[in-house]
């Protein structure tokens, strides 16, 4: 499981769409789709239900969301702490 995949899934959940997430992340829709597919395959469960107006979280996606948010926040905090301790 890659941190970037979790962050992509957070963007998809926040924007309710693959295309909107791709725009927000400054990447192409096919990359977002591929990364979501890889994460779903790794976890063995679909995270999003695709429909005509975008996507919605599945039960598995709803369960993963707080962990993905927490992991992302912790990594950001770790970068900040290490950056604050780096010699200048």
RARALIN-V140052 format. One record per helix or strand. SS is the DSSP state (a for helix, b for strand). FROM is the first residue (numbers start at 1). TO is the last residue. If there is no record, write none. Layout:
SS&FROM&TO / SS&FROM&TO
//
This chain:
a&3&15 / a&18&25 / a&29&43 / b&48&51 / b&54&57 / a&59&85
//
